[in-house]
């Protein structure tokens, strides 16, 4: 029973760690990507092509 509890704890800990790492990677990419500039660029091409 104790081994099962430890495995469940370890599984949750690893899952949370992976989620945290992925969140940080995605957040960093979004900070680098200027969404408003992309939208303005698309709008420009749509109306002036």
N, CA, C and O atoms as CSV, one atom per row, in Angstrom:
chain,resi,resn,atom,element,x,y,z
A,1,UNK,N,N,0.828,-1.199,0.000
A,1,UNK,CA,C,0.000,0.000,0.000
A,1,UNK,C,C,0.870,1.261,0.000
A,1,UNK,O,O,0.581,2.224,-0.710
A,2,UNK,N,N,1.933,1.242,0.800
A,2,UNK,CA,C,2.807,2.411,0.875
A,2,UNK,C,C,3.529,2.634,-0.452
A,2,UNK,O,O,3.726,3.775,-0.869
A,3,UNK,N,N,3.925,1.544,-1.115
A,3,UNK,CA,C,4.603,1.651,-2.398
A,3,UNK,C,C,3.667,2.283,-3.439
A,3,UNK,O,O,4.092,3.115,-4.240
A,4,UNK,N,N,2.406,1.884,-3.420
A,4,UNK,CA,C,1.424,2.442,-4.354
A,4,UNK,C,C,1.249,3.942,-4.102
A,4,UNK,O,O,1.146,4.715,-5.054
A,5,UNK,N,N,1.216,4.355,-2.867
A,5,UNK,CA,C,1.087,5.765,-2.518
A,5,UNK,C,C,2.295,6.546,-3.004
A,5,UNK,O,O,2.147,7.643,-3.544
A,6,UNK,N,N,3.493,5.992,-2.819
A,6,UNK,CA,C,4.713,6.651,-3.275
A,6,UNK,C,C,4.748,6.773,-4.797
A,6,UNK,O,O,5.180,7.792,-5.335
A,7,UNK,N,N,4.289,5.724,-5.486
A,7,UNK,CA,C,4.273,5.767,-6.944
A,7,UNK,C,C,3.278,6.822,-7.422
A,7,UNK,O,O,3.576,7.557,-8.363
A,8,UNK,N,N,2.119,6.913,-6.804
A,8,UNK,CA,C,1.140,7.932,-7.174
A,8,UNK,C,C,1.692,9.333,-6.943
A,8,UNK,O,O,1.506,10.223,-7.774
A,9,UNK,N,N,2.367,9.527,-5.821
A,9,UNK,CA,C,2.971,10.826,-5.524
A,9,UNK,C,C,4.025,11.165,-6.562
A,9,UNK,O,O,4.060,12.288,-7.067
A,10,UNK,N,N,4.876,10.216,-6.883
A,10,UNK,CA,C,5.940,10.431,-7.863
A,10,UNK,C,C,5.351,10.729,-9.240
A,10,UNK,O,O,5.852,11.600,-9.952
A,11,UNK,N,N,4.304,10.022,-9.614
A,11,UNK,CA,C,3.657,10.243,-10.904
A,11,UNK,C,C,3.086,11.660,-10.988
A,11,UNK,O,O,3.259,12.340,-12.000
A,12,UNK,N,N,2.414,12.101,-9.941
A,12,UNK,CA,C,1.856,13.446,-9.928
A,12,UNK,C,C,2.949,14.504,-9.943
A,12,UNK,O,O,2.813,15.530,-10.610
A,13,UNK,N,N,4.030,14.261,-9.215
A,13,UNK,CA,C,5.144,15.200,-9.173
A,13,UNK,C,C,5.791,15.349,-10.548
A,13,UNK,O,O,6.078,16.464,-10.985
A,14,UNK,N,N,6.019,14.235,-11.223
A,14,UNK,CA,C,6.614,14.278,-12.559
A,14,UNK,C,C,5.674,14.977,-13.538
A,14,UNK,O,O,6.121,15.785,-14.352
A,15,UNK,N,N,4.388,14.677,-13.468
A,15,UNK,CA,C,3.418,15.306,-14.365
A,15,UNK,C,C,3.387,16.817,-14.154
A,15,UNK,O,O,3.376,17.573,-15.125
A,16,UNK,N,N,3.374,17.259,-12.922
A,16,UNK,CA,C,3.369,18.695,-12.645
A,16,UNK,C,C,4.657,19.360,-13.105
A,16,UNK,O,O,4.636,20.494,-13.584
A,17,UNK,N,N,5.767,18.667,-12.965
A,17,UNK,CA,C,7.044,19.209,-13.416
A,17,UNK,C,C,7.055,19.382,-14.935
A,17,UNK,O,O,7.511,20.405,-15.446
A,18,UNK,N,N,6.556,18.384,-15.644
A,18,UNK,CA,C,6.511,18.458,-17.102
A,18,UNK,C,C,5.578,19.579,-17.544
A,18,UNK,O,O,5.906,20.330,-18.462
A,19,UNK,N,N,4.426,19.696,-16.905
A,19,UNK,CA,C,3.481,20.763,-17.235
A,19,UNK,C,C,4.121,22.122,-16.999
A,19,UNK,O,O,3.969,23.031,-17.815
A,20,UNK,N,N,4.834,22.266,-15.894
A,20,UNK,CA,C,5.493,23.534,-15.574
A,20,UNK,C,C,6.550,23.883,-16.615
A,20,UNK,O,O,6.649,25.034,-17.038
A,21,UNK,N,N,7.337,22.897,-17.027
A,21,UNK,CA,C,8.375,23.127,-18.043
A,21,UNK,C,C,7.736,23.525,-19.364
A,21,UNK,O,O,8.189,24.473,-20.007
A,22,UNK,N,N,6.691,22.818,-19.779
A,22,UNK,CA,C,6.011,23.142,-21.033
A,22,UNK,C,C,5.387,24.533,-20.969
A,22,UNK,O,O,5.443,25.283,-21.944
A,23,UNK,N,N,4.799,24.878,-19.838
A,23,UNK,CA,C,4.190,26.199,-19.674
A,23,UNK,C,C,5.241,27.293,-19.839
A,23,UNK,O,O,5.001,28.299,-20.507
A,24,UNK,N,N,6.399,27.093,-19.232
A,24,UNK,CA,C,7.471,28.088,-19.340
A,24,UNK,C,C,7.972,28.213,-20.777
A,24,UNK,O,O,8.251,29.319,-21.240
A,25,UNK,N,N,8.089,27.084,-21.488
A,25,UNK,CA,C,8.541,27.129,-22.881
A,25,UNK,C,C,7.536,27.870,-23.753
A,25,UNK,O,O,7.921,28.709,-24.567
A,26,UNK,N,N,6.260,27.569,-23.592
A,26,UNK,CA,C,5.221,28.210,-24.398
A,26,UNK,C,C,5.141,29.695,-24.078
A,26,UNK,O,O,5.009,30.522,-24.981
A,27,UNK,N,N,5.220,30.032,-22.803
A,27,UNK,CA,C,5.171,31.442,-22.404
A,27,UNK,C,C,6.340,32.210,-23.004
A,27,UNK,O,O,6.168,33.336,-23.471
A,28,UNK,N,N,7.514,31.618,-22.995
A,28,UNK,CA,C,8.686,32.275,-23.561
A,28,UNK,C,C,8.503,32.498,-25.059
A,28,UNK,O,O,8.845,33.564,-25.570
A,29,UNK,N,N,7.965,31.499,-25.773
A,29,UNK,CA,C,7.740,31.648,-27.209
A,29,UNK,C,C,6.702,32.727,-27.485
A,29,UNK,O,O,6.845,33.496,-28.435
A,30,UNK,N,N,5.660,32.791,-26.664
A,30,UNK,CA,C,4.634,33.805,-26.875
A,30,UNK,C,C,5.153,35.201,-26.596
A,30,UNK,O,O,4.738,36.155,-27.254
A,31,UNK,N,N,6.047,35.340,-25.637
A,31,UNK,CA,C,6.641,36.646,-25.359
A,31,UNK,C,C,7.480,37.115,-26.542
A,31,UNK,O,O,7.530,38.309,-26.837
A,32,UNK,N,N,8.136,36.176,-27.217
A,32,UNK,CA,C,8.974,36.525,-28.354
A,32,UNK,C,C,8.134,36.840,-29.596
A,32,UNK,O,O,8.576,37.579,-30.475
A,33,UNK,N,N,6.939,36.287,-29.663
A,33,UNK,CA,C,6.087,36.431,-30.837
A,33,UNK,C,C,5.153,37.616,-30.644
A,33,UNK,O,O,4.363,37.641,-29.701
A,34,UNK,N,N,5.240,38.572,-31.512
A,34,UNK,CA,C,4.419,39.776,-31.409
A,34,UNK,C,C,3.111,39.542,-32.164
A,34,UNK,O,O,3.054,39.717,-33.381
A,35,UNK,N,N,2.088,39.157,-31.457
A,35,UNK,CA,C,0.806,38.803,-32.066
A,35,UNK,C,C,0.157,39.995,-32.744
A,35,UNK,O,O,-0.375,39.853,-33.845
A,36,UNK,N,N,0.182,41.153,-32.130
A,36,UNK,CA,C,-0.475,42.322,-32.716
A,36,UNK,C,C,0.184,42.731,-34.033
A,36,UNK,O,O,-0.509,43.142,-34.964
A,37,UNK,N,N,1.493,42.625,-34.124
A,37,UNK,CA,C,2.172,42.953,-35.372
A,37,UNK,C,C,1.754,41.991,-36.468
A,37,UNK,O,O,1.592,42.392,-37.621
A,38,UNK,N,N,1.577,40.724,-36.116
A,38,UNK,CA,C,1.141,39.731,-37.092
A,38,UNK,C,C,-0.277,40.024,-37.564
A,38,UNK,O,O,-0.561,39.925,-38.758
A,39,UNK,N,N,-1.165,40.382,-36.650
A,39,UNK,CA,C,-2.546,40.709,-37.005
A,39,UNK,C,C,-2.572,41.946,-37.898
A,39,UNK,O,O,-3.288,41.965,-38.899
A,40,UNK,N,N,-1.817,42.961,-37.558
A,40,UNK,CA,C,-1.763,44.173,-38.374
A,40,UNK,C,C,-1.230,43.870,-39.766
A,40,UNK,O,O,-1.729,44.408,-40.754
A,41,UNK,N,N,-0.223,43.015,-39.847
A,41,UNK,CA,C,0.345,42.638,-41.134
A,41,UNK,C,C,-0.678,41.904,-41.988
A,41,UNK,O,O,-0.800,42.172,-43.183
A,42,UNK,N,N,-1.419,40.973,-41.376
A,42,UNK,CA,C,-2.452,40.242,-42.113
A,42,UNK,C,C,-3.564,41.173,-42.565
A,42,UNK,O,O,-4.067,41.044,-43.681
A,43,UNK,N,N,-3.944,42.094,-41.721
A,43,UNK,CA,C,-4.989,43.061,-42.063
A,43,UNK,C,C,-4.534,43.919,-43.240
A,43,UNK,O,O,-5.316,44.183,-44.154
A,44,UNK,N,N,-3.284,44.352,-43.224
A,44,UNK,CA,C,-2.729,45.161,-44.297
A,44,UNK,C,C,-2.804,44.410,-45.626
A,44,UNK,O,O,-3.242,44.960,-46.636
A,45,UNK,N,N,-2.374,43.153,-45.615
A,45,UNK,CA,C,-2.393,42.352,-46.845
A,45,UNK,C,C,-3.811,42.084,-47.321
A,45,UNK,O,O,-4.054,42.021,-48.526
A,46,UNK,N,N,-4.738,41.929,-46.411
A,46,UNK,CA,C,-6.118,41.629,-46.771
A,46,UNK,C,C,-6.768,42.828,-47.457
A,46,UNK,O,O,-7.463,42.660,-48.459
A,47,UNK,N,N,-6.556,44.014,-46.941
A,47,UNK,CA,C,-7.242,45.193,-47.473
A,47,UNK,C,C,-6.512,45.825,-48.659
A,47,UNK,O,O,-7.126,46.537,-49.453
A,48,UNK,N,N,-5.207,45.571,-48.784
A,48,UNK,CA,C,-4.451,46.276,-49.819
A,48,UNK,C,C,-3.860,45.351,-50.859
A,48,UNK,O,O,-2.905,45.731,-51.537
A,49,UNK,N,N,-4.405,44.124,-51.015
A,49,UNK,CA,C,-3.880,43.264,-52.056
A,49,UNK,C,C,-4.784,43.259,-53.265
A,49,UNK,O,O,-4.494,42.581,-54.250
